[in-house]
Amino acid sequence: MAYDAFLLVSFGGPEHPDDVLPFLANVTRGRGVPPERLAEVAEHYGHFGGVSPINQQCRDLLAAIRADFADHELDLPAYWGNRNWHPMLADTLATMRDDGVRHAVAFVTSAYGGYSSCRQYLEDIAAAREAVGEGAPVVDKLRQFHDHPGFVEPHADAVRAALATLDPGRRSGTRLVFTAHSIPVSMAANAGPDGGRYTAQLQETAALVAGAAAPDLPWDLVWQSRSGPAHVPWLEPDVNDHLAALAAAGDVTGVVVSPIGFVSDHLEVVWDLDNEAAATARKLGLDYARAATPGTDSRFVAMVRELVSERLDTTIPVAPRRLGTLRNWDSCPGHCCPVPARPGR
């Protein structure tokens, strides 16, 4: 395929205290999230001056991608647009149109399938194109990358580094705990044409990371950052509940928590894990270490270029690099990850 631009697409986050509530309104519109939960999340942002780390992390990632493209003579101008806060996707697409871009390839900062982690980004891109109107660039989303070495290897190295901070004499009582964003159970069941794609991919990533980093240690996949109404079932157990269960069992002395559901250390990582889960572990008497996310790791940045190269028209096709065995595809089929039913419908 011939492309004339690259687009980084992310979630977005507030960069000023006055941004927090409008941002949260964008995120939760139509989802039936209770006002008290919004107030609770807004209070989390208050601990960081009303600024989410995610936008700066996107700026850093975009700079690293541009440098990597230049080093490898990949001549694509790189842009950035967000789902929920500035720079908004529609504004970015309008700029791209004015710059003469006609057909862009997009990298989304989510490795997994599922409605909110994949399909909704496609909807956001379509809505942005409609808002821009005539001349809006066509945008093709790159494939999911949960099992790409450029994603798995940085997570594995981070687990090794976190393990190294714990007492080696207590290693036999150490457990790996992988986390990802919880979603409604109904959404998880519909995540893909064969169902359960989100959880299946996360299970595979966890197995790959654990196998590379610490094959001698047991591991679990648990959930964090639930935000929906209480009457709607979400994926469980929550990481804090799981830590309590491990401590109650009596044979676990410490945990390494690895947020494999995320590509950077944004607010849901630094608050939910570095604050809440770390406090839970202290209360329970568990040794605790949190593994880093890929961020701008050179292997992760190179992975972005590789995903782009898979799509380009070249004389020598670029073979996808994958460590897993789950079925994958270059472009999501139209029936993939359907829109979930909203509360009360």
Secondary structure as UniProt FT lines:
FT   STRAND          5..10
FT   HELIX           17..19
FT   HELIX           20..28
FT   TURN            29..30
FT   HELIX           35..46
FT   TURN            47..50
FT   HELIX           54..71
FT   TURN            72..73
FT   STRAND          78..82
FT   HELIX           89..98
FT   TURN            99..100
FT   STRAND          103..108
FT   HELIX           115..119
FT   HELIX           120..132
FT   TURN            134..135
FT   STRAND          138..141
FT   TURN            146..147
FT   HELIX           149..163
FT   TURN            164..165
FT   HELIX           168..173
FT   STRAND          174..181
FT   HELIX           185..189
FT   TURN            193..194
FT   HELIX           197..213
FT   TURN            215..216
FT   STRAND          219..224
FT   TURN            230..231
FT   HELIX           239..249
FT   STRAND          254..258
FT   TURN            260..261
FT   HELIX           267..270
FT   HELIX           272..277
FT   HELIX           278..284
FT   STRAND          287..290
FT   TURN            295..296
FT   HELIX           298..311
FT   TURN            334..335
FT   TURN            343..344
//
